Amino acid sequence: MVEAADQVFVALKQTAVGWFPAAGQPWVSALLTVAAILVVFPLLFALTTVVERKLLGRIQNRYGPNRVGPWGFLQFAADGIKSLTKEDVVPAAADRVVHFLAPLAMLVPVVLAFAVLPVGRNMVACDLDVGVLFFFAVGAGSELAVFMAGWSSRNKYALLGAMRAIAQMISYEVPLILSSLGVIVVVGSLSPVAIVEAQNQYTGWVPHWHVFTPWGLAAFLVFVIAAAAESNRSPFDLPEGESELVAGYFTEYSGFKFAIFFLAEYLGMFAIAGMGITLFLGGWTAPASFLTWVPSWCWFFLKLGVWVLVLIWVRGTVPRLRVDQLMNLAWKFLLPLAFAAFVAAGLWLFLPTATVRWGIAALLVAVPYVLLARGLTGAARRGKRVYRWAE
Amino acid sequence: MNAAWVILGLLTLAGAVCAMSLRNLVHCLLCLMASFLGLAGLYLALSATFVALTQVLVYLGAVSILIVFAILLTRGGATLGSGLTGTMSWTAGIGTALLVLGGLAGVVIWGPIAPTDAASDPTVRAIGERLMTAYVLPLEAMALLLTGALIGAVILAMPDREAAATRPEVREPPMANAGKPSVPGKDERGGEA
Protein backbone atom coordinates (compact mmCIF):
# COMPACT_ATOMS: atom_id res chain seq x y z
CA MET A 1 0.00 0.00 0.00
CA VAL A 2 2.74 2.43 1.06
CA GLU A 3 4.89 1.28 -1.85
CA ALA A 4 1.98 1.68 -4.29
CA ALA A 5 1.23 5.22 -3.14
CA ASP A 6 4.90 6.12 -3.41
CA GLN A 7 5.25 4.77 -6.94
CA VAL A 8 1.76 5.63 -8.22
CA PHE A 9 2.96 8.01 -10.93
CA VAL A 10 5.75 5.70 -12.06
CA ALA A 11 3.25 2.82 -12.32
CA LEU A 12 0.76 5.00 -14.19
CA LYS A 13 3.38 5.99 -16.70
CA GLN A 14 4.51 2.40 -17.21
CA THR A 15 0.91 1.30 -17.82
CA ALA A 16 0.36 4.10 -20.31
CA VAL A 17 3.61 3.29 -22.12
CA GLY A 18 2.59 -0.39 -22.26
CA TRP A 19 -0.38 0.47 -24.49
CA PHE A 20 1.92 1.45 -27.35
CA PRO A 21 3.94 -0.80 -29.70
CA ALA A 22 7.49 -1.51 -28.61
CA ALA A 23 9.06 0.66 -31.30
CA GLY A 24 7.34 3.79 -30.06
CA GLN A 25 7.71 3.15 -26.34
CA PRO A 26 10.87 5.23 -25.70
CA TRP A 27 9.25 8.19 -27.46
CA VAL A 28 5.99 7.85 -25.54
CA SER A 29 7.89 7.51 -22.28
CA ALA A 30 9.91 10.67 -22.96
CA LEU A 31 6.82 12.58 -24.07
CA LEU A 32 4.89 11.61 -20.95
CA THR A 33 7.75 12.72 -18.70
CA VAL A 34 8.05 16.06 -20.46
CA ALA A 35 4.27 16.52 -20.38
CA ALA A 36 4.22 15.87 -16.63
CA ILE A 37 6.88 18.54 -16.05
CA LEU A 38 5.10 20.98 -18.37
CA VAL A 39 1.79 20.50 -16.54
CA VAL A 40 2.82 20.31 -12.90
CA PHE A 41 5.24 23.21 -12.60
CA PRO A 42 3.27 25.83 -14.60
CA LEU A 43 0.21 24.86 -12.56
CA LEU A 44 2.28 25.36 -9.44
CA PHE A 45 3.25 28.76 -10.86
CA ALA A 46 -0.41 29.67 -11.33
CA LEU A 47 -1.24 28.71 -7.75
CA THR A 48 1.83 30.51 -6.42
CA THR A 49 0.82 33.80 -8.06
CA VAL A 50 -2.54 33.71 -6.27
CA VAL A 51 -1.08 32.60 -2.94
CA GLU A 52 1.62 35.24 -3.21
CA ARG A 53 -0.87 38.03 -3.90
CA LYS A 54 -3.13 36.92 -1.07
CA LEU A 55 -0.29 36.56 1.42
CA LEU A 56 1.29 39.87 0.44
CA GLY A 57 -2.14 41.40 0.85
CA ARG A 58 -2.44 39.98 4.34
CA ILE A 59 1.06 41.18 5.25
CA GLN A 60 0.13 44.66 4.01
CA ASN A 61 -3.21 44.61 5.84
CA ARG A 62 -5.51 44.23 2.83
CA TYR A 63 -7.50 41.39 1.29
CA GLY A 64 -5.71 40.59 -1.95
CA PRO A 65 -7.63 39.07 -4.89
CA ASN A 66 -11.00 37.75 -3.74
CA ARG A 67 -13.41 38.10 -6.70
CA VAL A 68 -12.72 35.26 -9.16
CA GLY A 69 -13.74 31.81 -7.96
CA PRO A 70 -13.77 30.64 -4.35
CA TRP A 71 -11.68 33.04 -2.21
CA GLY A 72 -10.21 34.44 -5.41
CA PHE A 73 -8.28 31.27 -6.20
CA LEU A 74 -9.22 31.31 -9.90
CA GLN A 75 -7.55 34.70 -10.33
CA PHE A 76 -4.70 33.05 -12.28
CA ALA A 77 -7.15 31.87 -14.98
CA ALA A 78 -8.50 35.41 -15.37
CA ASP A 79 -4.96 36.79 -15.56
CA GLY A 80 -3.93 34.17 -18.11
CA ILE A 81 -6.91 34.87 -20.39
CA LYS A 82 -6.31 38.59 -20.03
CA SER A 83 -2.67 38.35 -21.09
CA LEU A 84 -3.58 36.04 -24.00
CA THR A 85 -6.13 38.49 -25.40
CA LYS A 86 -4.02 41.61 -24.95
CA GLU A 87 -2.41 43.31 -27.92
CA ASP A 88 1.21 42.36 -28.47
CA VAL A 89 2.98 45.71 -28.77
CA VAL A 90 6.48 45.78 -30.22
CA PRO A 91 8.24 49.17 -30.05
CA ALA A 92 8.92 50.75 -33.44
CA ALA A 93 12.64 51.03 -32.72
CA ALA A 94 12.98 47.52 -31.34
CA ASP A 95 15.16 44.85 -32.86
CA ARG A 96 12.24 42.63 -33.89
CA VAL A 97 13.96 39.27 -34.22
CA VAL A 98 15.87 39.47 -30.93
CA HIS A 99 12.82 40.98 -29.22
CA PHE A 100 10.77 37.99 -30.32
CA LEU A 101 13.41 35.40 -29.41
CA ALA A 102 14.20 36.72 -25.92
CA PRO A 103 11.16 35.27 -24.06
CA LEU A 104 11.79 31.87 -25.68
CA ALA A 105 15.49 31.98 -24.83
CA MET A 106 14.43 32.78 -21.28
CA LEU A 107 11.91 29.95 -20.91
CA VAL A 108 13.72 27.06 -22.60
CA PRO A 109 16.74 26.78 -20.25
CA VAL A 110 14.49 27.08 -17.21
CA VAL A 111 12.30 24.19 -18.34
CA LEU A 112 15.41 22.15 -19.22
CA ALA A 113 16.65 22.55 -15.65
CA PHE A 114 13.74 20.47 -14.34
CA ALA A 115 15.03 17.47 -16.30
CA VAL A 116 17.58 16.51 -13.64
CA LEU A 117 15.54 17.20 -10.49
CA PRO A 118 14.41 14.05 -8.68
CA VAL A 119 10.90 14.94 -7.48
CA GLY A 120 10.34 11.51 -5.91
CA ARG A 121 11.78 8.02 -5.64
CA ASN A 122 12.44 6.88 -9.26
CA MET A 123 10.89 10.13 -10.45
CA VAL A 124 13.56 11.95 -12.42
CA ALA A 125 13.20 12.81 -16.08
CA CYS A 126 16.84 12.27 -16.97
CA ASP A 127 19.22 10.61 -14.51
CA LEU A 128 22.39 12.30 -15.71
CA ASP A 129 25.75 11.38 -14.24
CA VAL A 130 26.63 15.10 -14.21
CA GLY A 131 23.17 16.39 -13.29
CA VAL A 132 24.28 19.23 -11.00
CA LEU A 133 26.65 20.55 -13.65
CA PHE A 134 23.85 20.30 -16.23
CA PHE A 135 21.57 22.29 -13.95
CA PHE A 136 24.03 25.16 -13.54
CA ALA A 137 25.05 25.06 -17.21
CA VAL A 138 21.50 25.54 -18.51
CA GLY A 139 20.90 28.14 -15.81
CA ALA A 140 23.77 30.17 -17.26
CA GLY A 141 21.86 30.53 -20.52
CA SER A 142 19.17 32.76 -19.00
CA GLU A 143 21.63 35.64 -18.47
CA LEU A 144 22.03 36.04 -22.21
CA ALA A 145 18.23 35.95 -22.60
CA VAL A 146 17.87 38.79 -20.10
CA PHE A 147 20.39 40.81 -22.06
CA MET A 148 18.58 40.03 -25.33
CA ALA A 149 15.31 41.28 -23.85
CA GLY A 150 16.79 44.46 -22.43
CA TRP A 151 18.95 45.37 -25.39
CA SER A 152 16.46 44.63 -28.16
CA SER A 153 13.78 46.84 -26.57
CA ARG A 154 15.79 50.02 -27.32
CA ASN A 155 14.60 51.48 -24.06
CA LYS A 156 16.98 52.91 -21.51
CA TYR A 157 15.06 51.48 -18.56
CA ALA A 158 15.04 48.05 -20.16
CA LEU A 159 18.77 48.22 -20.89
CA LEU A 160 19.60 49.45 -17.38
CA GLY A 161 17.46 46.69 -15.91
CA ALA A 162 19.18 44.10 -18.07
CA MET A 163 22.65 45.29 -17.09
CA ARG A 164 21.69 45.25 -13.43
CA ALA A 165 20.24 41.76 -13.81
CA ILE A 166 23.36 40.46 -15.56
CA ALA A 167 25.73 41.95 -13.00
CA GLN A 168 23.63 40.50 -10.20
CA MET A 169 23.28 37.05 -11.74
CA ILE A 170 26.99 36.81 -12.56
CA SER A 171 27.95 37.87 -9.04
CA TYR A 172 25.58 35.54 -7.24
CA GLU A 173 26.28 32.57 -9.48
CA VAL A 174 29.74 32.27 -7.93
CA PRO A 175 28.61 31.73 -4.29
CA LEU A 176 25.69 29.63 -5.55
CA ILE A 177 27.94 27.11 -7.30
CA LEU A 178 30.63 27.24 -4.60
CA SER A 179 28.11 26.50 -1.87
CA SER A 180 26.93 23.37 -3.67
CA LEU A 181 30.53 22.23 -4.15
CA GLY A 182 30.81 20.97 -0.56
CA VAL A 183 27.89 18.61 -1.04
CA ILE A 184 29.39 17.25 -4.24
CA VAL A 185 32.73 16.63 -2.52
CA VAL A 186 31.18 14.88 0.47
CA VAL A 187 28.81 12.71 -1.59
CA GLY A 188 31.43 12.12 -4.27
CA SER A 189 28.99 12.42 -7.14
CA LEU A 190 27.46 15.05 -9.42
CA SER A 191 24.25 13.08 -9.88
CA PRO A 192 21.23 14.54 -8.02
CA VAL A 193 19.80 11.04 -7.58
CA ALA A 194 22.98 9.86 -5.82
CA ILE A 195 23.01 13.02 -3.67
CA VAL A 196 19.47 12.34 -2.46
CA GLU A 197 20.25 8.67 -1.85
CA ALA A 198 23.25 9.65 0.29
CA GLN A 199 20.93 11.66 2.54
CA ASN A 200 18.34 8.88 2.82
CA GLN A 201 19.64 7.48 6.14
CA TYR A 202 18.59 8.06 9.71
CA THR A 203 20.39 8.23 13.07
CA GLY A 204 17.62 7.65 15.57
CA TRP A 205 14.85 9.45 13.75
CA VAL A 206 17.00 12.36 12.54
CA PRO A 207 17.76 12.19 8.80
CA HIS A 208 21.28 12.64 7.40
CA TRP A 209 20.41 15.81 5.55
CA HIS A 210 23.38 17.98 4.69
CA VAL A 211 21.76 21.00 6.29
CA PHE A 212 22.17 19.29 9.69
CA THR A 213 25.98 19.50 9.51
CA PRO A 214 27.93 22.70 10.33
CA TRP A 215 29.36 23.12 6.83
CA GLY A 216 26.01 22.18 5.32
CA LEU A 217 24.16 24.81 7.35
CA ALA A 218 26.56 27.55 6.25
CA ALA A 219 26.46 26.40 2.63
CA PHE A 220 22.67 26.19 2.80
CA LEU A 221 22.38 29.78 4.03
CA VAL A 222 24.66 30.95 1.23
CA PHE A 223 22.64 28.90 -1.26
CA VAL A 224 19.28 30.30 -0.10
CA ILE A 225 20.46 33.91 -0.34
CA ALA A 226 22.22 33.39 -3.67
CA ALA A 227 19.21 31.48 -5.04
CA ALA A 228 16.88 34.35 -4.16
CA ALA A 229 19.23 36.75 -5.91
CA GLU A 230 19.68 34.45 -8.89
CA SER A 231 15.93 34.27 -9.48
CA ASN A 232 15.58 38.06 -9.00
CA ARG A 233 13.36 37.66 -5.96
CA SER A 234 12.89 40.37 -3.40
CA PRO A 235 14.96 41.71 -1.61
CA PHE A 236 17.21 41.29 -4.66
CA ASP A 237 14.67 42.52 -7.23
CA LEU A 238 16.72 45.52 -8.33
CA PRO A 239 16.58 44.48 -11.99
CA GLU A 240 12.85 45.18 -11.93
CA GLY A 241 12.94 47.94 -9.32
CA GLU A 242 9.56 49.37 -10.28
CA SER A 243 10.20 52.63 -8.44
CA GLU A 244 13.30 53.27 -10.56
CA LEU A 245 13.12 51.26 -13.79
CA VAL A 246 9.39 50.84 -14.62
CA ALA A 247 9.73 47.05 -14.89
CA GLY A 248 13.37 46.47 -15.76
CA TYR A 249 14.37 44.36 -18.72
CA PHE A 250 10.83 43.41 -19.75
CA THR A 251 9.43 46.94 -19.70
CA GLU A 252 8.67 46.82 -23.42
CA TYR A 253 6.91 43.46 -23.40
CA SER A 254 3.16 43.13 -23.33
CA GLY A 255 0.49 40.46 -23.59
CA PHE A 256 1.62 36.88 -23.57
CA LYS A 257 5.32 37.64 -23.97
CA PHE A 258 5.15 39.43 -20.64
CA ALA A 259 3.39 36.40 -19.18
CA ILE A 260 6.19 34.17 -20.48
CA PHE A 261 8.78 36.28 -18.64
CA PHE A 262 6.69 36.03 -15.52
CA LEU A 263 6.37 32.27 -15.98
CA ALA A 264 10.10 31.84 -16.61
CA GLU A 265 10.95 33.82 -13.49
CA TYR A 266 8.75 31.68 -11.26
CA LEU A 267 9.81 28.42 -12.91
CA GLY A 268 13.42 29.48 -12.36
CA MET A 269 12.62 30.03 -8.71
CA PHE A 270 11.05 26.56 -8.42
CA ALA A 271 13.98 24.94 -10.23
CA ILE A 272 16.61 26.54 -8.04
CA ALA A 273 14.61 25.79 -4.90
CA GLY A 274 14.29 22.19 -6.09
CA MET A 275 18.06 22.00 -6.52
CA GLY A 276 18.55 23.45 -3.03
CA ILE A 277 16.15 20.84 -1.63
CA THR A 278 18.04 18.11 -3.46
CA LEU A 279 21.43 19.28 -2.24
CA PHE A 280 20.71 20.22 1.36
CA LEU A 281 17.20 19.23 2.45
CA GLY A 282 17.31 15.59 1.45
CA GLY A 283 15.28 15.82 -1.76
CA TRP A 284 12.29 13.53 -1.50
CA THR A 285 13.35 11.90 1.78
CA ALA A 286 11.14 12.20 4.85
CA PRO A 287 12.20 14.61 7.64
CA ALA A 288 11.92 11.85 10.27
CA SER A 289 12.27 8.09 10.11
CA PHE A 290 8.70 7.49 11.38
CA LEU A 291 7.30 9.54 8.48
CA THR A 292 8.73 7.44 5.65
CA TRP A 293 5.26 6.01 4.89
CA VAL A 294 4.24 9.33 3.30
CA PRO A 295 4.87 9.16 -0.50
CA SER A 296 8.23 10.60 -1.48
CA TRP A 297 6.87 13.09 -4.02
CA CYS A 298 4.70 14.61 -1.28
CA TRP A 299 7.84 15.52 0.66
CA PHE A 300 9.50 17.14 -2.33
CA PHE A 301 6.52 19.34 -3.12
CA LEU A 302 5.92 20.09 0.56
CA LYS A 303 9.51 21.31 0.93
CA LEU A 304 9.17 23.30 -2.29
CA GLY A 305 5.97 24.88 -0.96
CA VAL A 306 7.64 25.87 2.32
CA TRP A 307 10.60 27.35 0.45
CA VAL A 308 8.29 29.41 -1.77
CA LEU A 309 6.23 30.57 1.21
CA VAL A 310 9.39 31.75 2.97
CA LEU A 311 10.38 33.69 -0.17
CA ILE A 312 6.95 35.33 -0.24
CA TRP A 313 7.25 36.16 3.45
CA VAL A 314 10.69 37.72 2.84
CA ARG A 315 9.26 39.70 -0.07
CA GLY A 316 6.55 41.10 2.15
CA THR A 317 8.87 42.14 4.96
CA VAL A 318 12.39 42.99 3.77
CA PRO A 319 13.17 46.22 1.89
CA ARG A 320 15.06 46.16 -1.40
CA LEU A 321 18.86 46.38 -1.33
CA ARG A 322 20.90 49.14 -2.93
CA VAL A 323 23.26 48.20 -5.77
CA ASP A 324 26.45 48.63 -3.73
CA GLN A 325 24.97 46.67 -0.81
CA LEU A 326 24.05 43.93 -3.27
CA MET A 327 27.60 43.65 -4.60
CA ASN A 328 29.16 43.90 -1.13
CA LEU A 329 26.99 41.09 0.14
CA ALA A 330 27.93 38.82 -2.75
CA TRP A 331 31.67 39.43 -2.88
CA LYS A 332 32.57 40.25 0.73
CA PHE A 333 30.24 37.98 2.66
CA LEU A 334 28.74 35.13 0.65
CA LEU A 335 31.84 34.26 -1.38
CA PRO A 336 34.28 33.94 1.59
CA LEU A 337 31.66 32.12 3.64
CA ALA A 338 31.09 29.67 0.79
CA PHE A 339 34.86 29.07 0.66
CA ALA A 340 34.95 28.47 4.42
CA ALA A 341 32.08 26.01 4.16
CA PHE A 342 33.85 24.23 1.32
CA VAL A 343 37.07 23.84 3.35
CA ALA A 344 35.04 22.62 6.32
CA ALA A 345 33.30 20.07 4.09
CA GLY A 346 36.67 18.84 2.85
CA LEU A 347 37.97 18.39 6.42
CA TRP A 348 34.67 16.73 7.39
CA LEU A 349 35.42 14.05 4.86
CA PHE A 350 38.84 13.22 6.32
CA LEU A 351 38.32 13.61 10.08
CA PRO A 352 37.32 10.29 11.57
CA THR A 353 35.66 10.82 14.92
CA ALA A 354 32.28 12.52 15.09
CA THR A 355 32.98 14.96 17.95
CA VAL A 356 36.29 16.16 16.48
CA ARG A 357 34.88 16.81 13.05
CA TRP A 358 31.74 18.46 14.42
CA GLY A 359 33.87 20.78 16.55
CA ILE A 360 36.37 21.66 13.85
CA ALA A 361 33.77 22.12 11.13
CA ALA A 362 31.59 24.28 13.39
CA LEU A 363 34.58 26.43 14.32
CA LEU A 364 35.65 26.74 10.68
CA VAL A 365 32.21 28.02 9.77
CA ALA A 366 31.24 30.08 12.82
CA VAL A 367 34.43 32.15 13.09
CA PRO A 368 34.42 33.33 9.44
CA TYR A 369 30.69 34.03 9.75
CA VAL A 370 31.14 36.36 12.71
CA LEU A 371 34.21 38.06 11.26
CA LEU A 372 32.67 38.53 7.81
CA ALA A 373 29.41 39.84 9.23
CA ARG A 374 31.33 42.38 11.33
CA GLY A 375 33.38 43.40 8.33
CA LEU A 376 30.27 43.80 6.21
CA THR A 377 28.25 45.88 8.64
CA GLY A 378 31.28 48.09 9.25
CA ALA A 379 33.00 49.38 12.34
CA ALA A 380 30.64 52.34 12.71
CA ARG A 381 27.64 50.23 13.64
CA ARG A 382 29.32 48.36 16.43
CA GLY A 383 28.71 50.88 19.23
CA LYS A 384 25.62 51.20 21.34
CA ARG A 385 22.57 51.85 19.19
CA VAL A 386 21.36 55.43 19.43
CA TYR A 387 17.77 56.37 18.72
CA ARG A 388 17.83 59.89 17.39
CA TRP A 389 14.14 60.66 17.42
CA ALA A 390 12.67 58.24 19.93
CA GLU A 391 14.15 59.66 23.13
CA MET B 1 26.49 10.59 -40.37
CA ASN B 2 23.16 10.95 -38.62
CA ALA B 3 20.68 13.79 -38.45
CA ALA B 4 21.98 15.23 -35.18
CA TRP B 5 25.44 15.71 -36.69
CA VAL B 6 24.07 17.50 -39.74
CA ILE B 7 21.80 19.82 -37.73
CA LEU B 8 24.42 20.68 -35.13
CA GLY B 9 27.12 21.12 -37.75
CA LEU B 10 24.90 23.47 -39.75
CA LEU B 11 24.05 25.44 -36.60
CA THR B 12 27.73 25.77 -35.72
CA LEU B 13 28.77 26.81 -39.22
CA ALA B 14 25.85 29.17 -39.81
CA GLY B 15 26.46 30.81 -36.43
CA ALA B 16 30.14 31.27 -37.21
CA VAL B 17 29.44 32.72 -40.66
CA CYS B 18 26.84 35.14 -39.30
CA ALA B 19 29.13 36.14 -36.45
CA MET B 20 31.75 37.16 -38.99
CA SER B 21 29.49 38.86 -41.52
CA LEU B 22 26.76 40.71 -39.62
CA ARG B 23 27.19 44.44 -39.04
CA ASN B 24 25.67 44.83 -35.59
CA LEU B 25 28.10 43.74 -32.89
CA VAL B 26 25.36 42.42 -30.59
CA HIS B 27 23.93 40.32 -33.42
CA CYS B 28 27.43 38.97 -34.00
CA LEU B 29 27.67 38.05 -30.34
CA LEU B 30 24.34 36.20 -30.39
CA CYS B 31 25.34 34.30 -33.54
CA LEU B 32 28.67 33.40 -31.97
CA MET B 33 26.82 32.01 -28.98
CA ALA B 34 24.55 29.97 -31.28
CA SER B 35 27.72 28.59 -32.83
CA PHE B 36 29.11 27.69 -29.40
CA LEU B 37 25.82 26.02 -28.53
CA GLY B 38 26.07 23.91 -31.69
CA LEU B 39 29.63 23.00 -30.70
CA ALA B 40 28.42 21.92 -27.25
CA GLY B 41 25.80 19.78 -28.98
CA LEU B 42 28.51 18.16 -31.09
CA TYR B 43 30.49 17.32 -27.93
CA LEU B 44 27.31 15.84 -26.49
CA ALA B 45 26.84 13.75 -29.63
CA LEU B 46 30.40 12.47 -29.10
CA SER B 47 29.26 11.49 -25.56
CA ALA B 48 31.73 13.94 -23.99
CA THR B 49 29.07 15.18 -21.58
CA PHE B 50 31.42 16.96 -19.21
CA VAL B 51 33.14 18.93 -21.98
CA ALA B 52 29.78 19.87 -23.50
CA LEU B 53 28.35 21.16 -20.23
CA THR B 54 31.54 23.04 -19.38
CA GLN B 55 31.40 24.61 -22.83
CA VAL B 56 27.88 25.86 -22.13
CA LEU B 57 28.70 27.02 -18.60
CA VAL B 58 31.88 28.88 -19.56
CA TYR B 59 31.11 30.24 -23.01
CA LEU B 60 27.36 30.86 -22.87
CA GLY B 61 27.36 31.78 -19.20
CA ALA B 62 30.54 33.78 -18.72
CA VAL B 63 32.35 34.65 -21.96
CA SER B 64 29.17 35.96 -23.59
CA ILE B 65 28.58 38.29 -20.65
CA LEU B 66 32.19 39.43 -20.82
CA ILE B 67 31.67 40.34 -24.50
CA VAL B 68 28.37 42.06 -23.64
CA PHE B 69 30.11 44.30 -21.13
CA ALA B 70 32.98 44.90 -23.54
CA ILE B 71 30.59 45.97 -26.30
CA LEU B 72 28.30 48.12 -24.19
CA LEU B 73 31.09 49.83 -22.25
CA THR B 74 33.10 50.81 -25.31
CA ARG B 75 31.53 52.15 -28.47
CA GLY B 76 28.07 50.66 -28.28
CA GLY B 77 26.59 47.82 -30.26
CA ALA B 78 25.17 49.76 -33.18
CA THR B 79 28.45 50.96 -34.73
CA LEU B 80 28.69 50.39 -38.44
CA GLY B 81 32.22 49.25 -39.07
CA SER B 82 33.67 48.47 -42.45
CA GLY B 83 33.41 44.74 -41.76
CA LEU B 84 35.34 42.20 -43.73
CA THR B 85 35.65 44.11 -46.97
CA GLY B 86 39.37 44.63 -47.44
CA THR B 87 41.37 42.00 -49.29
CA MET B 88 44.02 42.15 -46.58
CA SER B 89 41.66 41.03 -43.82
CA TRP B 90 40.19 38.31 -46.04
CA THR B 91 43.56 36.83 -46.92
CA ALA B 92 44.80 37.10 -43.33
CA GLY B 93 41.63 35.42 -42.06
CA ILE B 94 41.74 32.59 -44.56
CA GLY B 95 45.45 32.12 -43.94
CA THR B 96 44.95 31.86 -40.19
CA ALA B 97 42.05 29.46 -40.65
CA LEU B 98 44.10 27.23 -42.96
CA LEU B 99 47.02 27.30 -40.53
CA VAL B 100 44.82 26.19 -37.62
CA LEU B 101 43.11 23.54 -39.77
CA GLY B 102 46.47 22.23 -40.96
CA GLY B 103 47.86 22.08 -37.45
CA LEU B 104 44.83 20.25 -36.05
CA ALA B 105 44.64 17.88 -39.03
CA GLY B 106 48.34 17.12 -38.69
CA VAL B 107 47.96 16.26 -35.02
CA VAL B 108 44.93 14.10 -35.71
CA ILE B 109 46.47 12.24 -38.65
CA TRP B 110 50.07 11.74 -37.52
CA GLY B 111 49.88 12.23 -33.78
CA PRO B 112 49.83 9.31 -31.36
CA ILE B 113 46.23 8.39 -30.65
CA ALA B 114 45.49 6.77 -27.33
CA PRO B 115 43.79 3.40 -27.70
CA THR B 116 40.08 3.89 -27.16
CA ASP B 117 38.38 0.99 -25.54
CA ALA B 118 34.63 1.14 -25.14
CA ALA B 119 34.87 0.35 -21.43
CA SER B 120 36.69 3.57 -20.47
CA ASP B 121 33.83 6.02 -20.22
CA PRO B 122 35.27 9.48 -19.56
CA THR B 123 33.29 10.21 -16.40
CA VAL B 124 33.84 13.30 -14.28
CA ARG B 125 35.55 11.14 -11.68
CA ALA B 126 38.09 9.87 -14.20
CA ILE B 127 38.73 13.38 -15.51
CA GLY B 128 39.17 14.69 -11.98
CA GLU B 129 41.59 11.93 -11.04
CA ARG B 130 43.72 12.56 -14.13
CA LEU B 131 43.72 16.31 -13.46
CA MET B 132 44.84 15.80 -9.87
CA THR B 133 47.56 13.23 -10.63
CA ALA B 134 49.08 13.18 -14.11
CA TYR B 135 48.16 16.72 -15.17
CA VAL B 136 48.45 18.55 -11.85
CA LEU B 137 51.35 20.75 -13.02
CA PRO B 138 49.56 22.17 -16.10
CA LEU B 139 46.49 22.70 -13.91
CA GLU B 140 48.48 24.64 -11.33
CA ALA B 141 50.20 26.67 -14.04
CA MET B 142 46.78 27.56 -15.47
CA ALA B 143 45.53 28.54 -12.01
CA LEU B 144 48.57 30.75 -11.49
CA LEU B 145 48.02 32.42 -14.87
CA LEU B 146 44.35 33.09 -14.11
CA THR B 147 45.18 34.46 -10.65
CA GLY B 148 47.75 36.75 -12.23
CA ALA B 149 45.19 37.97 -14.76
CA LEU B 150 42.65 38.56 -11.99
CA ILE B 151 45.07 40.60 -9.87
CA GLY B 152 46.12 42.54 -12.96
CA ALA B 153 42.50 43.37 -13.76
CA VAL B 154 41.90 44.59 -10.20
CA ILE B 155 45.01 46.79 -10.35
CA LEU B 156 43.92 48.25 -13.68
CA ALA B 157 40.44 48.99 -12.32
CA MET B 158 41.72 50.59 -9.11
CA PRO B 159 41.38 54.38 -9.10
CA ASP B 160 44.62 56.33 -8.91
CA ARG B 161 44.98 57.26 -5.24
CA GLU B 162 47.36 60.20 -5.69
CA ALA B 163 45.21 61.76 -8.37
CA ALA B 164 42.13 61.22 -6.26
CA ALA B 165 43.75 62.91 -3.24
CA THR B 166 44.32 66.18 -5.13
CA ARG B 167 40.76 66.29 -6.46
CA PRO B 168 37.92 67.31 -4.15
CA GLU B 169 35.55 64.42 -3.60
CA VAL B 170 32.23 64.98 -5.31
CA ARG B 171 30.84 61.57 -6.13
CA GLU B 172 30.21 60.31 -2.64
CA PRO B 173 26.82 61.26 -1.21
CA PRO B 174 27.24 62.49 2.39
CA MET B 175 25.13 59.88 4.20
CA ALA B 176 25.86 56.74 2.22
CA ASN B 177 28.78 54.53 3.24
CA ALA B 178 29.21 56.41 6.53
CA GLY B 179 32.15 54.94 8.39
CA LYS B 180 32.75 52.38 5.67
CA PRO B 181 35.94 52.47 3.64
CA SER B 182 34.98 52.78 0.00
CA VAL B 183 36.06 49.86 -2.12
CA PRO B 184 38.14 50.68 -5.15
CA GLY B 185 36.67 49.25 -8.30
CA LYS B 186 33.49 47.97 -6.76
CA ASP B 187 31.62 51.28 -6.78
CA GLU B 188 32.27 51.82 -10.45
CA ARG B 189 31.06 48.34 -11.19
CA GLY B 190 27.85 48.84 -9.23
CA GLY B 191 27.29 52.15 -10.94
CA GLU B 192 27.51 50.63 -14.37
CA ALA B 193 25.21 47.81 -13.48
Interface residues (C-beta under 8 A of the other chain):
Chain A: V98 L128 D129 V130 L133 F134 F136 A137 V138 G139 A140 G141 E143 L144 F147 M148 W151 M163 R164 I166 A167 Q168 I170 E173 G188 L190 R322 V323 D324 L326 M327 N328 W331 G378 A379 A380 R381
Chain B: V26 H27 L30 M33 T49 F50 L53 T54 V56 L57 L60 G61 A62 S64 I65 V68 F69 L72 G77 T123 V124 R125 A176 N177 A178 G179 K180 V183 K186 D187 R189 G190 G191 E192 A193
